[in-house]
Amino acid sequence: MTESNDRKLTIARAMAESVAQEMRADERVFVMGEDIGALGGVYGNTRGLLEEFGDERIRDTPISETAFIGAAVGAAQDGMRPVVELMFVDFFGVCFDAIYNLMAKNIYFYGGSLKVPMVLMTSTGGGYSDGGQHSQCLYGTFAHLPGMKVVAPSNAYDAKGLMTAAIRDDSPVVFMYHKRLQGMGWLGTEAGATVKTPEESYTVEIGKAAVVREGADVTIVSLGLGVHHALKAAEQLSQEGTDAEVIDLRSLVPLDRETIRKSVAKTGRLIVVDEDYHSYGVSGEVIASVVEHDVSVLKASPARVAYPDVPIPFERGMEQFCLPNVEKILAAYQEMKSA
Protein backbone atom coordinates (compact mmCIF):
# COMPACT_ATOMS: atom_id res chain seq x y z
CA MET A 1 0.00 0.00 0.00
CA THR A 2 1.35 3.38 -1.00
CA GLU A 3 1.46 6.34 1.33
CA SER A 4 -1.18 8.11 -0.75
CA ASN A 5 -3.62 5.29 -0.01
CA ASP A 6 -3.53 6.20 3.69
CA ARG A 7 -4.61 9.81 3.29
CA LYS A 8 -8.17 10.82 4.07
CA LEU A 9 -10.24 13.16 1.92
CA THR A 10 -13.61 14.79 2.28
CA ILE A 11 -16.16 14.09 -0.42
CA ALA A 12 -15.73 17.62 -1.76
CA ARG A 13 -11.97 17.18 -2.15
CA ALA A 14 -12.42 13.71 -3.63
CA MET A 15 -14.83 15.05 -6.26
CA ALA A 16 -12.49 17.92 -7.16
CA GLU A 17 -9.53 15.55 -7.42
CA SER A 18 -11.40 13.21 -9.72
CA VAL A 19 -12.49 16.06 -12.00
CA ALA A 20 -8.95 17.45 -12.11
CA GLN A 21 -7.45 14.08 -13.01
CA GLU A 22 -9.97 13.53 -15.79
CA MET A 23 -9.40 17.07 -17.10
CA ARG A 24 -5.64 16.43 -17.27
CA ALA A 25 -6.22 13.16 -19.09
CA ASP A 26 -8.89 14.38 -21.53
CA GLU A 27 -9.06 17.93 -22.90
CA ARG A 28 -12.73 17.40 -23.77
CA VAL A 29 -13.68 17.51 -20.06
CA PHE A 30 -14.79 20.91 -18.76
CA VAL A 31 -16.96 22.23 -15.92
CA MET A 32 -19.87 24.70 -15.91
CA GLY A 33 -22.13 26.05 -13.21
CA GLU A 34 -22.90 28.85 -10.80
CA ASP A 35 -20.00 29.87 -8.52
CA ILE A 36 -17.84 26.92 -9.57
CA GLY A 37 -14.90 29.12 -10.61
CA ALA A 38 -13.34 31.64 -8.22
CA LEU A 39 -15.49 30.46 -5.31
CA GLY A 40 -14.65 26.80 -5.97
CA GLY A 41 -18.28 25.75 -5.66
CA VAL A 42 -20.61 26.42 -2.74
CA TYR A 43 -19.78 22.93 -1.42
CA GLY A 44 -16.11 22.86 -2.42
CA ASN A 45 -16.51 20.46 -5.34
CA THR A 46 -14.45 22.53 -7.77
CA ARG A 47 -11.98 24.22 -5.43
CA GLY A 48 -8.59 24.77 -7.05
CA LEU A 49 -9.71 23.88 -10.57
CA LEU A 50 -9.89 27.44 -11.91
CA GLU A 51 -6.28 28.10 -10.94
CA GLU A 52 -5.06 25.04 -12.83
CA PHE A 53 -7.33 25.00 -15.88
CA GLY A 54 -8.44 28.60 -16.40
CA ASP A 55 -11.81 30.08 -17.19
CA GLU A 56 -12.15 28.43 -20.60
CA ARG A 57 -12.55 25.02 -18.98
CA ILE A 58 -13.94 26.11 -15.57
CA ARG A 59 -16.85 28.28 -16.58
CA ASP A 60 -18.87 30.34 -14.11
CA THR A 61 -22.32 30.75 -15.60
CA PRO A 62 -25.19 33.23 -15.20
CA ILE A 63 -28.09 32.17 -13.02
CA SER A 64 -29.90 30.37 -15.81
CA GLU A 65 -29.96 26.62 -15.27
CA THR A 66 -31.98 26.03 -18.41
CA ALA A 67 -29.34 27.81 -20.50
CA PHE A 68 -26.18 26.21 -19.16
CA ILE A 69 -27.58 22.69 -18.83
CA GLY A 70 -29.00 22.94 -22.33
CA ALA A 71 -25.59 24.16 -23.55
CA ALA A 72 -23.93 21.20 -21.84
CA VAL A 73 -26.23 18.77 -23.64
CA GLY A 74 -25.27 20.31 -26.96
CA ALA A 75 -21.57 20.24 -26.07
CA ALA A 76 -21.80 16.58 -25.04
CA GLN A 77 -23.51 15.64 -28.29
CA ASP A 78 -20.79 17.52 -30.17
CA GLY A 79 -17.99 15.47 -28.61
CA MET A 80 -17.19 17.26 -25.35
CA ARG A 81 -17.56 15.72 -21.88
CA PRO A 82 -19.09 18.43 -19.66
CA VAL A 83 -19.50 18.29 -15.89
CA VAL A 84 -22.33 20.64 -14.90
CA GLU A 85 -23.38 21.63 -11.40
CA LEU A 86 -27.00 22.27 -10.49
CA MET A 87 -26.36 24.00 -7.17
CA PHE A 88 -29.46 22.59 -5.43
CA VAL A 89 -31.38 19.60 -6.78
CA ASP A 90 -34.55 21.55 -5.94
CA PHE A 91 -33.76 23.87 -8.86
CA PHE A 92 -34.52 21.05 -11.31
CA GLY A 93 -37.94 22.60 -11.84
CA VAL A 94 -36.61 25.49 -13.91
CA CYS A 95 -34.50 23.28 -16.20
CA PHE A 96 -36.30 19.96 -16.32
CA ASP A 97 -36.91 20.20 -20.05
CA ALA A 98 -33.14 20.37 -20.66
CA ILE A 99 -32.52 17.52 -18.23
CA TYR A 100 -35.20 15.06 -19.17
CA ASN A 101 -36.41 15.90 -22.67
CA LEU A 102 -32.86 16.49 -23.94
CA MET A 103 -30.10 15.05 -21.75
CA ALA A 104 -31.85 11.81 -20.85
CA LYS A 105 -33.71 11.07 -24.10
CA ASN A 106 -31.50 12.14 -26.97
CA ILE A 107 -29.48 8.93 -27.20
CA TYR A 108 -32.77 7.06 -27.59
CA PHE A 109 -34.28 9.62 -29.97
CA TYR A 110 -31.26 9.34 -32.27
CA GLY A 111 -31.22 5.55 -32.17
CA GLY A 112 -27.85 5.46 -30.46
CA SER A 113 -26.10 7.30 -33.29
CA LEU A 114 -24.93 9.98 -30.87
CA LYS A 115 -23.78 9.97 -27.26
CA VAL A 116 -24.50 12.37 -24.39
CA PRO A 117 -21.44 11.93 -22.12
CA MET A 118 -22.18 14.49 -19.40
CA VAL A 119 -22.34 14.57 -15.63
CA LEU A 120 -24.99 16.58 -13.81
CA MET A 121 -23.79 16.95 -10.22
CA THR A 122 -26.21 18.37 -7.68
CA SER A 123 -26.59 18.80 -3.91
CA THR A 124 -29.28 17.10 -1.86
CA GLY A 125 -30.43 16.98 1.73
CA GLY A 126 -31.96 19.02 4.51
CA GLY A 127 -31.43 19.73 8.17
CA TYR A 128 -30.32 23.38 7.83
CA SER A 129 -33.62 25.28 7.94
CA ASP A 130 -33.24 26.15 4.26
CA GLY A 131 -36.89 25.64 3.50
CA GLY A 132 -38.68 23.52 0.95
CA GLN A 133 -36.85 25.01 -2.04
CA HIS A 134 -33.32 24.04 -0.90
CA SER A 135 -33.63 20.87 1.19
CA GLN A 136 -35.00 17.98 -0.84
CA CYS A 137 -33.29 14.80 -1.98
CA LEU A 138 -35.49 13.86 -4.96
CA TYR A 139 -33.59 10.62 -5.56
CA GLY A 140 -36.74 8.91 -6.74
CA THR A 141 -37.60 11.70 -9.19
CA PHE A 142 -34.44 11.16 -11.23
CA ALA A 143 -34.28 7.39 -10.77
CA HIS A 144 -37.85 7.07 -12.06
CA LEU A 145 -37.08 8.62 -15.45
CA PRO A 146 -35.35 6.39 -18.03
CA GLY A 147 -32.20 7.47 -19.85
CA MET A 148 -30.02 8.67 -16.97
CA LYS A 149 -27.73 6.81 -14.61
CA VAL A 150 -28.04 8.04 -11.01
CA VAL A 151 -25.45 7.75 -8.24
CA ALA A 152 -25.31 8.96 -4.63
CA PRO A 153 -22.09 8.32 -2.67
CA SER A 154 -21.88 8.10 1.12
CA ASN A 155 -18.09 8.53 1.47
CA ALA A 156 -15.08 10.09 -0.24
CA TYR A 157 -13.66 6.85 -1.66
CA ASP A 158 -16.88 6.08 -3.48
CA ALA A 159 -17.38 9.71 -4.47
CA LYS A 160 -14.05 9.86 -6.29
CA GLY A 161 -14.48 6.50 -7.99
CA LEU A 162 -18.08 7.18 -9.01
CA MET A 163 -17.20 10.63 -10.36
CA THR A 164 -14.39 9.20 -12.47
CA ALA A 165 -16.69 6.47 -13.78
CA ALA A 166 -19.41 9.05 -14.48
CA ILE A 167 -17.12 11.36 -16.48
CA ARG A 168 -15.91 8.42 -18.59
CA ASP A 169 -19.43 7.12 -19.23
CA ASP A 170 -20.98 7.78 -22.63
CA SER A 171 -24.43 8.16 -21.09
CA PRO A 172 -25.64 11.05 -18.89
CA VAL A 173 -25.03 10.50 -15.18
CA VAL A 174 -26.74 12.38 -12.34
CA PHE A 175 -24.30 12.62 -9.42
CA MET A 176 -26.24 13.44 -6.24
CA TYR A 177 -24.15 14.44 -3.21
CA HIS A 178 -25.54 15.15 0.25
CA LYS A 179 -24.58 18.51 1.77
CA ARG A 180 -23.89 17.05 5.19
CA LEU A 181 -21.31 14.63 3.78
CA GLN A 182 -19.23 17.15 1.84
CA GLY A 183 -16.69 18.07 4.49
CA MET A 184 -17.66 21.72 4.71
CA GLY A 185 -17.45 22.57 8.41
CA TRP A 186 -20.40 24.96 8.41
CA LEU A 187 -22.65 22.12 7.24
CA GLY A 188 -21.93 19.89 10.24
CA THR A 189 -20.18 17.17 8.28
CA GLU A 190 -20.67 13.49 9.09
CA ALA A 191 -17.25 12.23 10.16
CA GLY A 192 -17.73 8.81 8.60
CA ALA A 193 -17.84 10.32 5.10
CA THR A 194 -14.16 11.37 5.26
CA VAL A 195 -12.24 8.18 4.52
CA LYS A 196 -9.00 6.87 2.99
CA THR A 197 -8.92 7.79 -0.67
CA PRO A 198 -6.09 6.83 -3.06
CA GLU A 199 -4.40 9.63 -4.99
CA GLU A 200 -4.22 7.60 -8.17
CA SER A 201 -7.20 7.52 -10.50
CA TYR A 202 -9.69 4.65 -10.12
CA THR A 203 -13.36 3.91 -10.75
CA VAL A 204 -16.21 2.53 -8.67
CA GLU A 205 -18.65 0.55 -10.78
CA ILE A 206 -21.93 2.34 -11.38
CA GLY A 207 -24.72 -0.09 -10.54
CA LYS A 208 -22.97 -2.06 -7.80
CA ALA A 209 -24.05 -1.73 -4.16
CA ALA A 210 -21.70 -2.30 -1.22
CA VAL A 211 -22.31 -4.39 1.90
CA VAL A 212 -20.70 -2.02 4.40
CA ARG A 213 -21.59 -4.07 7.48
CA GLU A 214 -22.34 -7.77 7.47
CA GLY A 215 -25.08 -9.21 9.64
CA ALA A 216 -27.61 -12.01 9.94
CA ASP A 217 -30.76 -10.64 11.60
CA VAL A 218 -31.99 -7.65 9.58
CA THR A 219 -30.97 -5.88 6.37
CA ILE A 220 -30.87 -2.07 6.42
CA VAL A 221 -30.62 -0.53 2.94
CA SER A 222 -29.85 3.13 2.36
CA LEU A 223 -27.85 5.70 0.40
CA GLY A 224 -26.02 8.96 1.08
CA LEU A 225 -26.42 10.26 4.62
CA GLY A 226 -28.85 7.45 5.42
CA VAL A 227 -26.01 4.93 5.29
CA HIS A 228 -24.41 6.63 8.31
CA HIS A 229 -27.72 6.59 10.19
CA ALA A 230 -28.01 2.88 9.37
CA LEU A 231 -24.48 2.09 10.59
CA LYS A 232 -25.11 3.90 13.89
CA ALA A 233 -28.41 2.09 14.33
CA ALA A 234 -26.69 -1.23 13.57
CA GLU A 235 -24.11 -0.52 16.24
CA GLN A 236 -26.82 0.15 18.82
CA LEU A 237 -28.72 -2.97 17.77
CA SER A 238 -25.56 -5.03 18.21
CA GLN A 239 -25.45 -4.02 21.87
CA GLU A 240 -28.90 -5.59 22.22
CA GLY A 241 -27.84 -8.81 20.48
CA THR A 242 -29.20 -8.01 17.01
CA ASP A 243 -26.82 -8.43 14.08
CA ALA A 244 -27.75 -5.93 11.34
CA GLU A 245 -26.42 -5.96 7.79
CA VAL A 246 -26.09 -2.54 6.12
CA ILE A 247 -26.15 -2.04 2.34
CA ASP A 248 -24.99 1.19 0.71
CA LEU A 249 -26.79 1.39 -2.64
CA ARG A 250 -24.26 3.88 -4.09
CA SER A 251 -26.17 3.71 -7.37
CA LEU A 252 -29.91 4.01 -8.01
CA VAL A 253 -29.74 3.52 -11.76
CA PRO A 254 -28.76 0.79 -12.36
CA LEU A 255 -30.07 -0.58 -9.06
CA ASP A 256 -28.22 -3.59 -7.65
CA ARG A 257 -31.28 -5.67 -6.85
CA GLU A 258 -29.27 -8.87 -6.60
CA THR A 259 -27.20 -7.69 -3.62
CA ILE A 260 -30.37 -6.57 -1.85
CA ARG A 261 -32.16 -9.87 -2.48
CA LYS A 262 -29.18 -11.94 -1.40
CA SER A 263 -28.95 -10.05 1.89
CA VAL A 264 -32.67 -10.26 2.68
CA ALA A 265 -32.69 -13.97 1.83
CA LYS A 266 -30.12 -14.34 4.60
CA THR A 267 -31.67 -12.04 7.23
CA GLY A 268 -35.40 -12.34 6.49
CA ARG A 269 -36.04 -8.72 7.47
CA LEU A 270 -35.73 -5.45 5.54
CA ILE A 271 -35.65 -1.79 6.55
CA VAL A 272 -35.07 0.90 3.91
CA VAL A 273 -33.84 4.34 4.98
CA ASP A 274 -34.36 7.21 2.54
CA GLU A 275 -34.33 11.00 3.04
CA ASP A 276 -36.50 11.36 -0.05
CA TYR A 277 -40.28 11.37 0.26
CA HIS A 278 -42.03 8.27 1.59
CA SER A 279 -44.33 7.56 -1.34
CA TYR A 280 -43.42 6.57 -4.92
CA GLY A 281 -39.71 6.53 -4.20
CA VAL A 282 -36.54 4.54 -3.68
CA SER A 283 -37.79 2.87 -0.50
CA GLY A 284 -40.80 1.37 -2.25
CA GLU A 285 -38.69 0.24 -5.21
CA VAL A 286 -36.19 -1.56 -2.98
CA ILE A 287 -38.99 -3.34 -1.13
CA ALA A 288 -40.69 -4.29 -4.41
CA SER A 289 -37.39 -5.71 -5.68
CA VAL A 290 -37.51 -8.25 -2.85
CA VAL A 291 -41.23 -8.92 -2.63
CA GLU A 292 -41.76 -9.41 -6.36
CA HIS A 293 -38.80 -11.78 -6.55
CA ASP A 294 -39.52 -14.09 -3.59
CA VAL A 295 -41.80 -12.96 -0.79
CA SER A 296 -41.21 -16.24 1.08
CA VAL A 297 -37.79 -15.07 2.31
CA LEU A 298 -39.40 -12.47 4.58
CA LYS A 299 -39.99 -13.23 8.26
CA ALA A 300 -41.76 -9.90 8.77
CA SER A 301 -43.26 -7.11 6.69
CA PRO A 302 -40.62 -4.71 5.31
CA ALA A 303 -40.39 -1.21 6.77
CA ARG A 304 -39.28 2.13 5.41
CA VAL A 305 -37.91 5.13 7.25
CA ALA A 306 -38.36 8.07 4.91
CA TYR A 307 -39.39 11.71 4.77
CA PRO A 308 -43.15 12.18 5.22
CA ASP A 309 -45.12 13.36 2.21
CA VAL A 310 -45.15 17.04 3.16
CA PRO A 311 -43.20 20.07 1.92
CA ILE A 312 -40.02 20.42 3.97
CA PRO A 313 -40.61 22.91 6.81
CA PHE A 314 -38.37 25.92 7.34
CA GLU A 315 -38.74 25.81 11.15
CA ARG A 316 -35.87 23.76 12.55
CA GLY A 317 -37.85 21.73 15.08
CA MET A 318 -40.44 20.72 12.53
CA GLU A 319 -37.80 19.83 9.94
CA GLN A 320 -35.81 17.69 12.38
CA PHE A 321 -39.03 15.94 13.40
CA CYS A 322 -39.53 14.87 9.77
CA LEU A 323 -35.99 13.77 8.91
CA PRO A 324 -34.91 10.10 9.12
CA ASN A 325 -32.62 9.36 12.06
CA VAL A 326 -31.18 6.55 14.14
CA GLU A 327 -34.07 6.50 16.59
CA LYS A 328 -36.60 6.00 13.79
CA ILE A 329 -34.62 3.06 12.43
CA LEU A 330 -34.46 1.46 15.86
CA ALA A 331 -38.19 1.98 16.34
CA ALA A 332 -38.90 0.40 12.95
CA TYR A 333 -36.93 -2.68 13.94
CA GLN A 334 -38.63 -2.97 17.33
CA GLU A 335 -42.04 -2.81 15.68
CA MET A 336 -40.95 -5.39 13.12
CA LYS A 337 -39.63 -7.72 15.81
CA SER A 338 -42.77 -7.52 17.91
CA ALA A 339 -45.20 -7.98 15.00
Secondary structure as UniProt FT lines:
FT   HELIX           3..6
FT   STRAND          8..9
FT   HELIX           11..25
FT   TURN            27..28
FT   STRAND          29..33
FT   TURN            34..35
FT   TURN            38..39
FT   TURN            42..43
FT   TURN            45..48
FT   HELIX           49..53
FT   TURN            55..57
FT   STRAND          58..60
FT   HELIX           65..77
FT   TURN            78..79
FT   STRAND          81..88
FT   HELIX           89..94
FT   HELIX           97..103
FT   TURN            104..105
FT   HELIX           106..109
FT   TURN            110..112
FT   STRAND          119..124
FT   TURN            132..133
FT   HELIX           139..143
FT   TURN            146..147
FT   STRAND          149..151
FT   HELIX           156..168
FT   STRAND          173..178
FT   HELIX           179..181
FT   HELIX           185..187
FT   HELIX           191..193
FT   STRAND          195..196
FT   TURN            206..207
FT   STRAND          210..213
FT   STRAND          218..222
FT   HELIX           225..239
FT   TURN            240..241
FT   STRAND          244..248
FT   STRAND          251..253
FT   TURN            254..255
FT   HELIX           257..267
FT   STRAND          270..277
FT   TURN            279..280
FT   HELIX           282..294
FT   HELIX           295..297
FT   STRAND          303..307
FT   HELIX           316..322
FT   HELIX           326..338
//
